[in-house]
């Protein structure tokens, strides 16, 4: 047997377990969520254009005018069922860096957490403050925020709600994010 045939046979045999999971041998694996899975956690996300913030000194918009920057990332949610709904913990990183115009090695940022319904109407909104130490010019702090999502009137399904987060931006900061 040539080395080409031996390599082909080896690779083919290595792929059989993967194909078995796809149902090619009659043993299908469902990738659909069950009703129980669907009621465990609400959808989470970052509101468009609010996951970053850049603050400038004065009216300038050059790199020399940057006071600090912030970014929200690594968004995750964990949940557990209660008698009345789901308790969810939304976790994410807030990273910050200082620029040439900085006067402090700590970046103070405000962010919001908002629950919205299936028609994108805000139901509940809270604003939080965080201080990110940036010794050496940059730093990251992991945040954890608890929210509660109720079951519907029948107590069987989660009320269709989403948890959205973002930085609390001024009009100028939002405009900068949209147009950059």
ROSEMI-930350 format. One line per 2 residues: their letters; for each residue x, y, z of N, C-alpha, C, O, CB. Coordinates in steps of 0.1 Angstrom, whole numbers. Atoms other than C-alpha are relative to their C-alpha. Glycine has a CB too. Example, Ala and Ser with C-alpha at 12.3 -4.5 7.8 and 13.67 -1.06 7.14 Angstrom:
BEGIN
as> 9 -12 0 123 -45 78 9 12 0 19 12 7 -10 0 12 | -9 -11 0 137 -11 71 -8 11 8 -3 22 9 4 5 -14 .
% end
This chain:
BEGIN
xx> 9 -12 0 0 0 0 9 12 0 18 13 8 -10 0 12 | -9 -12 1 15 34 -10 -3 9 12 -14 8 19 -3 7 -13 .
xx> 2 -9 -12 19 61 16 -12 10 -3 -18 14 7 13 9 2 | 12 -8 3 -8 82 -3 -13 -7 4 -21 -2 11 0 3 -15 .
xx> 11 8 -3 -33 54 1 -2 -2 15 -13 -1 20 0 -14 -7 | 0 1 -14 -24 49 37 -4 13 7 -12 12 17 15 -4 6 .
xx> 4 -13 -6 -28 86 45 -15 2 -2 -22 7 6 9 11 -6 | 15 -2 3 -62 87 27 -8 -9 9 -18 -5 14 -2 -4 -15 .
xx> 8 9 -8 -74 56 46 0 5 15 -11 4 21 6 -14 -1 | -1 -5 -14 -62 70 80 -10 12 2 -17 13 11 14 4 3 .
xx> 8 -12 -1 -79 104 73 -15 -4 -1 -23 2 6 3 10 -10 | 14 5 1 -111 86 62 -6 -6 13 -17 -3 17 -1 -10 -12 .
xx> 5 7 -12 -113 65 93 -1 10 12 -10 9 20 10 -11 4 | 1 -10 -10 -107 96 115 -13 8 -1 -18 13 9 12 9 0 .
xx> 12 -8 3 -137 113 99 -13 -8 3 -23 -1 4 0 5 -13 | 13 8 -2 -162 84 106 -7 5 13 -19 6 12 4 -14 1 .
xx> 8 -5 -12 -170 96 142 -7 13 -2 -18 15 3 9 1 12 | 7 -13 3 -178 131 129 -12 -2 -9 -22 4 -6 10 9 -7 .
xx> 12 3 8 -201 117 102 -11 -7 8 -23 -5 5 5 -9 -12 | 10 7 -8 -218 95 127 -9 10 8 -21 8 9 7 -10 10 .
xx> 8 -10 -7 -229 126 146 -9 7 -9 -19 13 -4 10 10 7 | 9 -7 9 -244 140 115 -12 -8 -5 -20 -3 -12 8 4 -13 .
xx> 12 8 3 -268 111 111 2 -8 -13 -7 -15 -17 -12 9 -2 | -2 7 12 -252 95 81 -2 -15 2 -5 -23 -7 14 2 -6 .
xx> 2 14 -4 -254 61 99 -13 -2 7 -14 -13 14 12 -5 8 | 13 3 -6 -290 65 111 -1 5 14 -11 4 20 -3 -14 -2 .
xx> 0 -4 -14 -280 79 145 1 15 0 11 21 2 12 -6 8 | 0 -14 2 -291 115 142 2 8 14 -4 3 24 -12 5 -7 .
xx> -1 -8 -11 -281 142 166 -7 13 -2 -5 20 -12 16 3 3 | 8 -12 2 -306 171 170 8 12 5 13 12 16 -13 -1 8 .
xx> -6 -13 -4 -292 206 171 -10 10 3 -7 22 6 9 5 -12 | 10 -10 -4 -325 222 178 -1 1 15 1 -9 22 -14 -5 -6 .
xx> 3 -2 -14 -333 237 212 -13 -6 4 -23 -5 -3 1 15 3 | 13 5 -5 -359 220 233 -7 12 6 -1 23 8 2 -11 10 .
xx> 7 -11 -7 -386 241 250 7 4 13 7 15 17 -15 -4 3 | -7 -2 -12 -367 237 282 12 9 -2 15 18 6 4 -13 7 .
xx> -11 -8 3 -336 252 266 -4 14 -3 3 24 1 8 -6 -11 | 4 -13 4 -355 281 251 -5 8 12 -4 21 11 -12 -2 -10 .
xx> 4 -8 -11 -368 292 285 10 3 10 8 9 20 -12 -6 6 | -11 -2 -10 -335 292 302 6 14 0 8 20 11 10 -10 -2 .
xx> -7 -13 1 -318 324 290 -6 10 -10 -10 5 -21 15 -2 -3 | 5 -9 10 -330 356 274 12 3 -10 23 0 -7 -4 13 7 .
xx> -10 -5 9 -311 369 243 7 12 6 1 20 13 -6 3 -14 | -7 -12 -5 -284 394 251 8 6 -12 12 -1 -21 10 -4 12 .
xx> -7 -6 11 -266 419 229 5 14 4 1 19 15 -8 1 -12 | -5 -14 -2 -249 453 227 -8 9 -10 -8 6 -22 16 1 -3 .
xx> 8 -10 8 -270 482 213 10 6 -10 21 9 -7 -6 11 9 | -8 -5 11 -256 493 179 6 14 4 -1 23 9 -8 2 -13 .
xx> -8 -12 -2 -229 520 182 2 4 14 8 15 17 -7 12 -7 | -2 -3 -14 -228 519 220 10 -9 7 12 -8 19 -13 0 7 .
xx> -10 9 -6 -202 492 225 14 6 2 23 -1 7 1 -13 -8 | -13 -7 -1 -173 517 223 -3 14 3 -13 20 0 8 -1 -14 .
xx> 0 -14 -4 -166 551 236 14 6 -2 24 0 2 -6 3 14 | -13 -8 1 -139 577 227 -3 14 5 -12 21 0 5 0 -15 .
xx> 2 -14 -5 -136 609 247 12 8 -4 24 4 -4 -1 0 16 | -10 -9 5 -117 639 233 1 12 9 -8 16 16 -3 4 -14 .
xx> -2 -13 -6 -102 670 248 -5 11 -9 0 12 -21 15 3 4 | 5 -11 8 -121 701 235 -7 -5 -13 -13 -16 -13 12 8 -4 .
xx> 7 3 13 -133 701 199 9 -8 -10 4 -13 -20 -4 13 -7 | -9 8 9 -103 683 184 -3 -14 -1 -9 -20 8 15 2 5 .
xx> 3 15 2 -106 648 170 12 -7 -6 10 -17 -13 -12 -1 -10 | -12 7 4 -70 638 164 4 -9 11 -2 -9 22 11 10 -4 .
xx> -5 10 -10 -52 610 182 6 8 12 6 3 23 10 -9 -6 | -6 -7 -11 -34 637 203 -11 6 9 -8 9 21 8 12 -6 .
xx> 11 -5 -8 -69 649 216 -7 -11 8 -16 -8 15 -10 7 -9 | 7 10 -7 -79 615 229 3 0 15 15 -1 19 3 -14 -6 .
xx> -2 0 -14 -85 615 266 0 -15 4 9 -20 11 -12 7 8 | 1 15 -3 -96 578 269 -10 -7 -10 -17 0 -17 -4 -2 14 .
xx> 9 8 8 -114 550 251 -5 -12 9 2 -16 18 8 -6 -12 | 5 11 -7 -136 522 263 -7 -10 -10 -12 -5 -20 -10 4 11 .
xx> 6 11 9 -149 489 248 -7 -10 9 -2 -14 19 11 -6 -9 | 7 11 -6 -175 464 259 2 -13 -9 0 -12 -21 -15 3 2 .
xx> -3 12 8 -166 428 249 -3 -13 9 -6 -11 21 14 -1 -6 | 1 13 -7 -168 391 259 -14 -1 7 -14 -6 19 11 -2 10 .
xx> 14 0 -6 -206 393 265 -5 -15 1 -4 -22 -9 -10 8 -9 | 5 13 -3 -220 361 281 -12 1 10 -13 11 17 11 -9 6 .
xx> 11 1 -9 -251 351 300 -1 -14 6 1 -24 -1 -14 4 -7 | 3 13 -6 -258 324 325 -13 1 8 -16 12 13 12 -4 10 .
xx> 13 0 -6 -292 315 339 -4 -12 8 2 -22 6 -10 2 -11 | 6 11 -6 -312 294 362 -15 3 2 -18 14 5 7 -4 13 .
xx> 14 -1 -2 -349 288 365 -4 2 15 2 -4 23 -8 -12 -6 | 6 -1 -13 -369 300 395 -15 -3 -2 -19 -6 -13 2 15 6 .
xx> 15 3 1 -406 295 403 -7 10 -9 -17 7 -15 -6 1 14 | 7 -10 7 -415 328 386 6 4 -13 1 12 -21 -2 12 8 .
xx> -7 -4 13 -390 330 357 14 -5 0 17 -16 5 -1 15 -2 | -14 4 1 -353 330 351 8 12 6 6 23 3 4 -2 -15 .
xx> -10 -10 -5 -326 348 370 12 -2 -9 18 -12 -11 4 -3 15 | -11 0 9 -299 357 345 11 10 5 9 20 11 -5 5 -14 .
xx> -11 -9 -3 -264 371 351 7 2 -13 12 -7 -20 10 -7 10 | -7 -5 12 -250 391 322 14 4 4 16 12 12 -7 11 -8 .
xx> -14 -2 -4 -212 391 323 7 6 -13 4 1 -24 8 -12 5 | -7 -5 11 -189 412 301 12 8 5 13 11 17 -9 10 -9 .
xx> -12 -7 -3 -155 429 300 -2 15 -4 -7 18 -15 12 -6 -7 | -1 -14 3 -151 467 301 15 3 -1 22 3 10 -8 9 10 .
xx> -14 -3 1 -117 476 287 1 15 -3 -7 21 -9 7 -8 -12 | -2 -14 2 -103 511 288 15 3 -2 23 -5 2 -5 8 12 .
xx> -14 -4 2 -72 529 277 0 15 0 -10 22 -2 6 -5 -14 | -1 -15 -1 -59 564 282 8 5 -13 16 -3 -18 8 4 13 .
xx> -7 -6 11 -47 587 254 9 11 4 11 13 16 -11 5 -10 | -10 -10 -3 -22 615 251 -6 12 9 1 19 16 5 6 -12 .
xx> 6 -11 -7 -47 640 266 -5 -4 14 -12 4 20 -12 6 -8 | 4 4 -13 -54 620 297 6 7 12 18 11 11 2 -16 2 .
xx> -5 -6 -12 -51 635 331 0 -9 12 3 -5 23 -7 13 3 | 1 10 -11 -57 604 352 3 -14 -5 2 -17 -17 -14 1 6 .
xx> -2 14 5 -48 567 351 -12 -9 4 -10 -21 4 13 -5 7 | 13 7 -2 -84 557 359 -10 6 -9 -12 18 -11 -5 2 15 .
xx> 11 -4 9 -112 558 334 -13 -3 6 -16 -15 9 2 -7 -14 | 14 2 -5 -147 563 347 -10 0 -11 -10 10 -19 -3 12 10 .
xx> 9 2 10 -174 551 325 -14 -4 5 -15 -10 16 4 -11 -10 | 14 4 -3 -212 547 326 -5 -9 -11 -3 -6 -22 -9 13 2 .
xx> 7 9 9 -231 519 310 -14 -3 4 -17 -1 16 9 -13 -2 | 14 3 -3 -267 509 308 -3 -15 -3 4 -21 -11 -10 9 -8 .
xx> 6 13 3 -286 476 309 -15 2 -1 -21 8 8 4 -11 12 | 14 -2 2 -320 476 294 -7 -13 -5 -1 -20 -12 -2 11 -11 .
xx> 8 11 4 -347 450 291 -10 5 -11 -16 15 -9 -8 -7 12 | 9 -4 10 -367 452 259 -9 -11 -4 -6 -23 -2 7 5 -13 .
xx> 9 10 3 -398 434 248 1 -4 -15 10 0 -22 -15 5 3 | -1 5 14 -405 416 215 -4 10 -10 -2 8 -22 -10 -12 -1 .
xx> 3 -11 9 -416 449 200 11 11 1 9 22 -4 -14 6 2 | -12 -9 -3 -382 466 210 -4 12 8 3 22 7 5 4 -14 .
xx> 3 -11 -9 -399 487 236 8 -2 13 9 -13 18 -15 1 3 | -8 1 -13 -377 494 267 -10 -3 12 -20 4 13 8 12 3 .
xx> 8 3 -11 -392 478 298 6 5 13 -1 10 22 -3 -15 1 | -7 -3 -13 -366 485 325 14 4 -4 20 -3 -12 0 -12 10 .
xx> -13 -5 3 -334 504 323 8 5 13 2 12 21 0 12 -10 | -8 -4 -11 -306 508 348 14 5 -5 19 0 -15 3 -12 10 .
xx> -13 -5 4 -274 528 346 10 -3 11 7 -1 23 0 16 -3 | -10 4 -10 -242 517 363 13 8 -4 15 12 -15 3 -15 -1 .
xx> -13 -7 2 -208 534 368 11 -10 3 10 -19 12 1 12 9 | -12 8 -2 -174 517 366 12 8 -1 13 17 -9 0 -12 -10 .
xx> -13 -6 1 -139 528 372 10 -11 -4 11 -21 3 5 7 14 | -10 10 5 -112 510 352 14 6 2 18 16 -4 -3 -3 -15 .
xx> -14 -5 -2 -76 514 365 8 -3 -13 7 -14 -18 6 -7 12 | -7 2 13 -53 519 335 15 3 2 21 9 -6 -5 9 -11 .
xx> -15 -1 -2 -18 518 350 7 -7 -12 3 -18 -15 5 -6 14 | -6 5 12 4 513 320 -8 4 -12 -4 -1 -23 2 -15 1 .
xx> 8 -5 11 -22 529 298 -12 -8 -4 -20 -3 -12 9 0 -12 | 12 8 4 -48 501 296 -4 -9 12 4 -12 20 2 -8 -12 .
xx> 5 10 -11 -70 479 319 -13 -5 -4 -20 0 -13 -1 7 13 | 13 7 2 -100 456 319 -6 -4 13 1 -9 22 2 -12 -10 .
xx> 7 5 -12 -126 449 345 -12 -8 -5 -19 -4 -14 -5 13 8 | 11 8 3 -151 421 343 -12 4 8 -11 6 20 3 -16 3 .
xx> 12 -4 -6 -187 431 351 -10 -11 0 -11 -19 -9 -6 13 -7 | 10 10 -1 -216 410 363 -13 7 4 -13 14 15 3 -12 10 .
xx> 12 -7 -3 -252 423 362 -11 -10 0 -13 -18 -9 -3 12 -10 | 11 10 -1 -282 403 374 -13 6 -5 -16 18 -2 -2 -4 14 .
xx> 13 -5 4 -316 406 357 -10 -12 2 -6 -24 2 0 4 -15 | 11 10 -2 -349 387 361 -10 1 -11 -15 11 -14 -7 1 14 .
xx> 10 0 12 -371 376 332 -11 -9 5 -9 -21 8 7 -6 -13 | 11 8 -5 -406 364 342 -5 -10 -10 -3 -8 -22 -11 9 4 .
xx> 7 9 9 -425 335 328 -13 7 -5 -17 17 2 -4 -14 7 | 13 -6 5 -457 343 308 -11 -3 10 -9 -10 20 -3 -5 -14 .
xx> 11 2 -9 -491 343 324 -3 -15 4 -8 -18 15 -12 6 -5 | 2 14 -3 -493 305 321 11 -7 8 10 -18 12 -2 -7 -13 .
xx> -11 5 -7 -460 301 338 8 -11 -7 16 -19 -1 -4 -6 13 | -7 11 7 -446 279 310 11 5 -9 21 -2 -11 -10 -7 -9 .
xx> -11 -5 9 -425 301 287 5 14 5 -2 21 12 -6 2 -14 | -5 -13 -3 -403 331 292 -8 11 -8 -11 9 -20 15 1 -3 .
xx> 5 -11 7 -418 364 283 11 4 -10 23 4 -6 -4 12 10 | -10 -3 10 -401 375 251 7 13 3 1 24 1 -7 1 -14 .
xx> -8 -12 -4 -375 399 264 15 -2 -4 19 -14 -5 -1 3 15 | -14 1 2 -339 407 255 7 9 9 1 19 14 3 4 -15 .
xx> -8 -9 -9 -312 422 276 11 6 -9 19 -1 -15 7 -8 12 | -9 -7 9 -292 449 258 9 9 9 4 15 19 -7 8 -11 .
xx> -9 -9 -7 -262 468 271 8 9 -9 8 7 -21 10 -9 8 | -8 -9 8 -240 497 260 5 11 9 0 13 20 -8 6 -12 .
xx> -5 -12 -7 -221 528 271 -11 11 0 -18 12 -10 13 5 -5 | 9 -12 -1 -242 558 282 8 11 -7 17 17 -1 -3 4 15 .
xx> -8 -10 9 -230 582 254 -7 13 0 -20 14 1 1 -6 -14 | 6 -13 3 -235 619 249 -4 0 -15 0 -10 -22 10 11 3 .
xx> 3 -1 14 -249 630 215 12 0 -8 13 -6 -19 -9 12 -2 | -13 -1 8 -214 639 203 7 -13 -1 13 -17 -11 9 11 6 .
xx> -7 13 -1 -200 605 214 -7 -10 -10 0 -17 -17 1 -5 14 | 8 8 9 -228 587 196 3 3 -15 5 -5 -23 -15 0 3 .
xx> -3 -5 14 -223 608 164 13 -4 -4 15 -9 -16 -2 15 0 | -14 5 3 -186 600 165 0 -14 -4 6 -18 -14 10 3 11 .
xx> 1 14 2 -193 563 167 -7 -3 -13 -2 -12 -21 -7 -7 11 | 7 2 12 -218 564 139 8 4 -13 7 -3 -23 -13 7 0 .
xx> -7 -5 12 -196 584 115 15 -4 -1 21 0 -11 -1 15 0 | -15 2 2 -161 571 121 3 -12 -10 14 -15 -12 6 -4 13 .
% end
